[in-house]
Amino acid sequence: MRSSIITVFNKKGIYNSEAESVKRDIKVLGFDFVEDIEVSSLYIVELDVNREELKMFCEKILIDPVIQGYQILENDELDSHKNINDEKSSSASGGEYLVDVYYKKGVMDPVAETIMLAMKDMGINPVRNDIMCGIIQQKNSRCIIQSQNISNGAKVSTGKRYLVKMKDGKEQLQNVKKIAEKVFCNTIIQDYKVIKIVKRKA
């Protein structure tokens, strides 16, 4: 089974109303240690499809090519995106973090079903008919959707990815967690993971 993460984002210069809404919420809560926020849609795909099929799917189904772009990361590339659990894993000064938000196990989602059916219509990895319907939950006017499991072992999950750019000289991980729990997700029904972006030296 191939695992891929697809992120869909607005192209540079395209206004992102969702990101601006998140920034306002953060400002209202007094989190002055954030420099900038970017928001993208997140799709985690575990299917026996090749990269070209995924690219075709992204370009025909997931994105509006005029205003959006996408990125695909596959099995070996995912190793560079590590979940961090304590401040020791993070740098001492300002940096950038990814926060991935998704529903807890057991919360189903019709959007993921729609994605799988769209793949089937395109001839990508046929889907069985016993997909269960799920629910959409909403927090702060932003929908973040959980995974849809397919009985043959295939899986599609959808969520949100937040790129958090912190100001220098501020405590990092604990502040990112505060933002995640107060702004990005509802911890009763949703989980999140924080990924420190480590920039390699040239």
LUMFIMAR-120342 format. One record per residue (C-alpha): x, y, z; residue in one letter; residue number from 0. Coordinates in Angstrom, 3 decimals. Layout:
BEGIN
{X X, Y Y, Z Z, code A, pos NUM} .
...
//
This chain:
BEGIN
{X 0.000, Y 0.000, Z 0.000, code M, pos 0} .
{X 1.447, Y 3.384, Z -1.026, code R, pos 1} .
{X 1.094, Y 6.274, Z 1.400, code S, pos 2} .
{X 0.963, Y 9.809, Z 0.071, code S, pos 3} .
{X 0.264, Y 13.223, Z 1.532, code I, pos 4} .
{X -1.234, Y 15.790, Z -0.816, code I, pos 5} .
{X -1.443, Y 19.430, Z 0.164, code T, pos 6} .
{X -3.541, Y 21.887, Z -1.831, code V, pos 7} .
{X -2.752, Y 25.556, Z -1.392, code F, pos 8} .
{X -3.451, Y 28.933, Z -2.945, code N, pos 9} .
{X -0.822, Y 30.193, Z -5.351, code K, pos 10} .
{X 1.366, Y 33.096, Z -4.321, code K, pos 11} .
{X -0.542, Y 36.372, Z -4.420, code G, pos 12} .
{X -3.990, Y 34.742, Z -4.214, code I, pos 13} .
{X -6.014, Y 35.944, Z -1.232, code Y, pos 14} .
{X -6.706, Y 33.219, Z 1.329, code N, pos 15} .
{X -9.784, Y 34.151, Z 3.355, code S, pos 16} .
{X -9.382, Y 31.137, Z 5.642, code E, pos 17} .
{X -5.834, Y 32.096, Z 6.606, code A, pos 18} .
{X -6.916, Y 35.673, Z 7.278, code E, pos 19} .
{X -9.738, Y 34.440, Z 9.523, code S, pos 20} .
{X -7.272, Y 32.302, Z 11.493, code V, pos 21} .
{X -4.926, Y 35.267, Z 11.898, code K, pos 22} .
{X -7.765, Y 37.374, Z 13.304, code R, pos 23} .
{X -8.680, Y 34.646, Z 15.807, code D, pos 24} .
{X -5.064, Y 34.385, Z 16.939, code I, pos 25} .
{X -4.805, Y 38.139, Z 17.360, code K, pos 26} .
{X -8.030, Y 38.295, Z 19.389, code V, pos 27} .
{X -6.622, Y 35.650, Z 21.752, code L, pos 28} .
{X -3.502, Y 37.741, Z 22.299, code G, pos 29} .
{X -0.982, Y 35.372, Z 20.716, code F, pos 30} .
{X 1.533, Y 38.033, Z 19.689, code D, pos 31} .
{X 4.361, Y 35.565, Z 19.076, code F, pos 32} .
{X 3.059, Y 34.566, Z 15.625, code V, pos 33} .
{X 4.485, Y 36.244, Z 12.559, code E, pos 34} .
{X 2.326, Y 34.610, Z 9.888, code D, pos 35} .
{X -0.061, Y 31.711, Z 9.200, code I, pos 36} .
{X -0.684, Y 29.796, Z 5.995, code E, pos 37} .
{X -3.537, Y 27.298, Z 5.574, code V, pos 38} .
{X -3.815, Y 24.470, Z 3.071, code S, pos 39} .
{X -6.068, Y 21.470, Z 2.561, code S, pos 40} .
{X -4.582, Y 18.120, Z 3.495, code L, pos 41} .
{X -5.274, Y 14.745, Z 1.862, code Y, pos 42} .
{X -3.672, Y 11.561, Z 3.173, code I, pos 43} .
{X -4.037, Y 8.806, Z 0.595, code V, pos 44} .
{X -3.224, Y 5.123, Z 1.170, code E, pos 45} .
{X -3.926, Y 3.447, Z -2.144, code L, pos 46} .
{X -2.184, Y 1.326, Z -4.749, code D, pos 47} .
{X -1.868, Y 4.128, Z -7.290, code V, pos 48} .
{X 1.209, Y 5.587, Z -8.932, code N, pos 49} .
{X 2.421, Y 9.183, Z -8.816, code R, pos 50} .
{X 1.132, Y 10.011, Z -12.288, code E, pos 51} .
{X -2.375, Y 8.880, Z -11.323, code E, pos 52} .
{X -2.210, Y 11.024, Z -8.190, code L, pos 53} .
{X -1.071, Y 14.028, Z -10.226, code K, pos 54} .
{X -3.926, Y 13.514, Z -12.683, code M, pos 55} .
{X -6.373, Y 13.255, Z -9.799, code F, pos 56} .
{X -5.051, Y 16.441, Z -8.173, code C, pos 57} .
{X -5.239, Y 18.419, Z -11.376, code E, pos 58} .
{X -8.688, Y 17.211, Z -12.434, code K, pos 59} .
{X -10.474, Y 16.915, Z -9.068, code I, pos 60} .
{X -8.734, Y 18.555, Z -6.122, code L, pos 61} .
{X -7.535, Y 21.910, Z -7.401, code I, pos 62} .
{X -8.589, Y 24.945, Z -9.351, code D, pos 63} .
{X -5.452, Y 25.274, Z -11.517, code P, pos 64} .
{X -5.957, Y 29.008, Z -11.979, code V, pos 65} .
{X -5.558, Y 29.854, Z -8.297, code I, pos 66} .
{X -4.258, Y 26.696, Z -6.596, code Q, pos 67} .
{X -1.220, Y 24.472, Z -6.586, code G, pos 68} .
{X -0.439, Y 21.167, Z -4.904, code Y, pos 69} .
{X 2.393, Y 19.059, Z -3.533, code Q, pos 70} .
{X 2.645, Y 15.268, Z -3.258, code I, pos 71} .
{X 4.894, Y 13.542, Z -0.716, code L, pos 72} .
{X 5.249, Y 9.757, Z -0.858, code E, pos 73} .
{X 6.597, Y 7.007, Z 1.414, code N, pos 74} .
{X 10.308, Y 7.821, Z 1.481, code D, pos 75} .
{X 9.715, Y 11.588, Z 1.469, code E, pos 76} .
{X 7.454, Y 11.408, Z 4.530, code L, pos 77} .
{X 10.420, Y 10.590, Z 6.779, code D, pos 78} .
{X 11.443, Y 14.243, Z 6.789, code S, pos 79} .
{X 8.136, Y 15.215, Z 8.442, code H, pos 80} .
{X 8.446, Y 14.147, Z 12.062, code K, pos 81} .
{X 5.918, Y 14.661, Z 14.825, code N, pos 82} .
{X 7.511, Y 16.361, Z 17.846, code I, pos 83} .
{X 6.273, Y 15.877, Z 21.390, code N, pos 84} .
{X 8.442, Y 18.030, Z 23.622, code D, pos 85} .
{X 10.335, Y 21.304, Z 23.619, code E, pos 86} .
{X 13.692, Y 19.514, Z 23.393, code K, pos 87} .
{X 12.803, Y 18.499, Z 19.847, code S, pos 88} .
{X 12.442, Y 22.132, Z 18.828, code S, pos 89} .
{X 14.915, Y 24.954, Z 18.336, code S, pos 90} .
{X 15.264, Y 27.542, Z 21.073, code A, pos 91} .
{X 14.420, Y 30.555, Z 18.927, code S, pos 92} .
{X 11.934, Y 31.498, Z 16.222, code G, pos 93} .
{X 11.071, Y 29.004, Z 13.515, code G, pos 94} .
{X 8.365, Y 27.395, Z 11.434, code E, pos 95} .
{X 5.999, Y 24.560, Z 12.306, code Y, pos 96} .
{X 3.406, Y 22.521, Z 10.488, code L, pos 97} .
{X 0.253, Y 21.639, Z 12.413, code V, pos 98} .
{X -1.843, Y 18.886, Z 10.837, code D, pos 99} .
{X -5.436, Y 18.656, Z 12.136, code V, pos 100} .
{X -7.704, Y 15.670, Z 11.551, code Y, pos 101} .
{X -10.631, Y 13.906, Z 13.193, code Y, pos 102} .
{X -10.106, Y 11.151, Z 15.717, code K, pos 103} .
{X -10.404, Y 7.527, Z 14.685, code K, pos 104} .
{X -13.993, Y 6.429, Z 14.178, code G, pos 105} .
{X -15.404, Y 9.735, Z 12.911, code V, pos 106} .
{X -16.440, Y 9.175, Z 9.311, code M, pos 107} .
{X -16.723, Y 11.651, Z 6.495, code D, pos 108} .
{X -18.716, Y 11.883, Z 3.235, code P, pos 109} .
{X -16.113, Y 14.173, Z 1.666, code V, pos 110} .
{X -13.586, Y 11.331, Z 1.736, code A, pos 111} .
{X -16.240, Y 9.088, Z 0.187, code E, pos 112} .
{X -16.707, Y 11.639, Z -2.590, code T, pos 113} .
{X -12.962, Y 11.639, Z -3.216, code I, pos 114} .
{X -12.871, Y 7.864, Z -3.506, code M, pos 115} .
{X -15.836, Y 7.834, Z -5.879, code L, pos 116} .
{X -14.163, Y 10.509, Z -8.008, code A, pos 117} .
{X -11.090, Y 8.287, Z -8.209, code M, pos 118} .
{X -13.285, Y 5.420, Z -9.309, code K, pos 119} .
{X -14.873, Y 7.573, Z -12.023, code D, pos 120} .
{X -11.376, Y 8.345, Z -13.303, code M, pos 121} .
{X -10.464, Y 4.660, Z -13.327, code G, pos 122} .
{X -8.109, Y 4.926, Z -10.362, code I, pos 123} .
{X -8.111, Y 2.006, Z -7.910, code N, pos 124} .
{X -11.752, Y 0.796, Z -8.023, code P, pos 125} .
{X -13.741, Y 1.283, Z -4.840, code V, pos 126} .
{X -16.049, Y -1.244, Z -3.220, code R, pos 127} .
{X -19.668, Y -0.314, Z -2.606, code N, pos 128} .
{X -19.720, Y -0.749, Z 1.173, code D, pos 129} .
{X -18.175, Y 2.604, Z 2.058, code I, pos 130} .
{X -19.793, Y 4.026, Z 5.156, code M, pos 131} .
{X -21.042, Y 7.590, Z 5.209, code C, pos 132} .
{X -19.696, Y 9.920, Z 7.859, code G, pos 133} .
{X -20.122, Y 13.371, Z 9.302, code I, pos 134} .
{X -18.677, Y 16.818, Z 8.919, code I, pos 135} .
{X -17.879, Y 18.803, Z 12.026, code Q, pos 136} .
{X -17.142, Y 22.498, Z 12.018, code Q, pos 137} .
{X -15.182, Y 24.810, Z 14.314, code K, pos 138} .
{X -14.869, Y 28.555, Z 13.942, code N, pos 139} .
{X -16.483, Y 28.357, Z 10.473, code S, pos 140} .
{X -13.675, Y 26.096, Z 9.204, code R, pos 141} .
{X -14.501, Y 22.490, Z 8.286, code C, pos 142} .
{X -11.851, Y 19.925, Z 9.126, code I, pos 143} .
{X -12.762, Y 16.444, Z 8.004, code I, pos 144} .
{X -11.818, Y 12.999, Z 9.185, code Q, pos 145} .
{X -10.754, Y 9.889, Z 7.378, code S, pos 146} .
{X -12.944, Y 7.499, Z 5.407, code Q, pos 147} .
{X -11.908, Y 3.864, Z 5.625, code N, pos 148} .
{X -12.536, Y 1.528, Z 2.721, code I, pos 149} .
{X -13.138, Y -2.149, Z 3.401, code S, pos 150} .
{X -10.386, Y -3.328, Z 1.034, code N, pos 151} .
{X -7.747, Y -1.589, Z 3.180, code G, pos 152} .
{X -7.528, Y 1.600, Z 1.139, code A, pos 153} .
{X -7.905, Y 4.832, Z 3.040, code K, pos 154} .
{X -8.361, Y 8.517, Z 2.330, code V, pos 155} .
{X -8.198, Y 11.138, Z 5.072, code S, pos 156} .
{X -8.808, Y 14.842, Z 4.707, code T, pos 157} .
{X -7.902, Y 17.636, Z 7.042, code G, pos 158} .
{X -6.131, Y 20.953, Z 7.330, code K, pos 159} .
{X -2.459, Y 21.864, Z 7.438, code R, pos 160} .
{X -1.370, Y 25.080, Z 9.126, code Y, pos 161} .
{X 2.062, Y 26.563, Z 8.541, code L, pos 162} .
{X 2.889, Y 28.615, Z 11.634, code V, pos 163} .
{X 5.728, Y 31.122, Z 11.326, code K, pos 164} .
{X 6.923, Y 32.214, Z 14.752, code M, pos 165} .
{X 8.706, Y 35.398, Z 15.734, code K, pos 166} .
{X 12.322, Y 35.092, Z 16.877, code D, pos 167} .
{X 13.113, Y 34.933, Z 20.561, code G, pos 168} .
{X 9.860, Y 33.310, Z 21.626, code K, pos 169} .
{X 9.206, Y 29.928, Z 23.211, code E, pos 170} .
{X 8.195, Y 27.634, Z 20.415, code Q, pos 171} .
{X 6.495, Y 24.287, Z 20.802, code L, pos 172} .
{X 4.274, Y 25.050, Z 23.783, code Q, pos 173} .
{X 2.973, Y 28.186, Z 22.114, code N, pos 174} .
{X 2.243, Y 26.305, Z 18.900, code V, pos 175} .
{X 0.300, Y 23.729, Z 20.921, code K, pos 176} .
{X -1.730, Y 26.516, Z 22.556, code K, pos 177} .
{X -2.704, Y 27.857, Z 19.152, code I, pos 178} .
{X -3.550, Y 24.373, Z 17.874, code A, pos 179} .
{X -5.840, Y 23.617, Z 20.806, code E, pos 180} .
{X -7.559, Y 27.008, Z 20.989, code K, pos 181} .
{X -7.836, Y 27.945, Z 17.309, code V, pos 182} .
{X -7.082, Y 25.081, Z 14.920, code F, pos 183} .
{X -8.979, Y 22.148, Z 16.378, code C, pos 184} .
{X -11.638, Y 20.895, Z 18.774, code N, pos 185} .
{X -9.690, Y 18.452, Z 20.950, code T, pos 186} .
{X -12.838, Y 16.544, Z 21.909, code I, pos 187} .
{X -13.292, Y 15.182, Z 18.395, code I, pos 188} .
{X -10.047, Y 16.093, Z 16.661, code Q, pos 189} .
{X -6.360, Y 15.288, Z 16.944, code D, pos 190} .
{X -3.378, Y 17.241, Z 15.747, code Y, pos 191} .
{X 0.331, Y 16.782, Z 15.311, code K, pos 192} .
{X 3.089, Y 19.377, Z 15.277, code V, pos 193} .
{X 5.977, Y 19.074, Z 12.830, code I, pos 194} .
{X 9.082, Y 21.206, Z 13.207, code K, pos 195} .
{X 10.436, Y 22.447, Z 9.897, code I, pos 196} .
{X 14.189, Y 22.020, Z 9.888, code V, pos 197} .
{X 15.926, Y 23.961, Z 7.162, code K, pos 198} .
{X 19.036, Y 22.210, Z 5.936, code R, pos 199} .
{X 22.188, Y 24.272, Z 5.471, code K, pos 200} .
{X 23.406, Y 24.636, Z 1.903, code A, pos 201} .
//
